[in-house]
Amino acid sequence: MNERDALRALAADLPHAGDDAAVVDGTVITTDMLHERTDFPPGTTRYTAGWRAVGASLSDVAATGAAASAAVAVYADAAFDREALDRFVAGAVDVCEAVDAEYVGGDLDEHVEFTTATTAIGRVTDAGPVTRGGARPGDALCVTGEWGRSAAALRLFERGDEASVERANELFRFTPRVADGLALAGTATAMMDSSDGLARSCHQLAEASGAGIELNRDALPVHPAVDEVADGDGERFELAAHFGEDFELLCAVPETALPTVSEECPAGLTRIGTVVEESDDEESPRVVADGDSLPDRGFTHGGE
């Protein structure tokens, strides 16, 4: 099974397994694992790895509309290098500080490859947590920030020269959208982070909400770095919509609330489509872009 099949198999006994994070007595908790072989291309610094790994868990907190409180990490490697460990912790500390949270430690272990497991916690506000399952027909479908930065970073890592690798590390150090999640809490009817990519996230949000989605391809805000590496408009959209790992927020917002909440999101909020009624025709696509079916393709652990 791949990751999504495994989650579906667990869902009957673990009702919170499909959301970005669990909420227990007002506390939001989430955990992630990243490996050198699959998540950190050659050239990724330990500082970037610490930032990105802890940031991935903080992004899940952001997707619930909660305030981030703290994070911990397991750091495992074949051998412990003091400088590498210090740089990892520095990255973890700095990404926590960027969202008003605290890095409070973790665990060390030996492993055949550099691996880190991170956990972040947060507190639900009076607005309550936001899930993936509340989008309603007529809601505006919106995203924060700009998309495709991780895909662009991977292309730059592959170039291998010093300037490209330095630029790739900068792109890999995203800011978790905790402030935007807090701004959207109480207004967004559904929300999730984009670790699996725009297209796959749209399918997941639509499925959880029992709705359909109509997208406008040209409305998607694409990160300028994508233009540095993409071969034409087709690949530009592919990198922005299907690669994943951008850790932006995808949300559904009532049409009437859109002007106000857009002004409150520090990373910017862009409308890219509309939530529509779910079709009774099982052959009809759940998610369309400019009238054509948008493939459910993106990042998945364990294959497509």
Beta strands, then each sheet from edge to edge (+ up, - down):
strand 1: 22-24
strand 2: 27-35
strand 3: 67-77
strand 4: 102-110
strand 5: 115-123
strand 6: 140-144
strand 7: 190-193
strand 8: 212-215
strand 9: 249-253
strand 10: 269-276
strand 11: 287-289
strand 12: 292-293
sheet 1: 1+ 2- 5+ 3- 4-
sheet 2: 7+ 9- 6+ 10- 8+ 11+ 12-
end
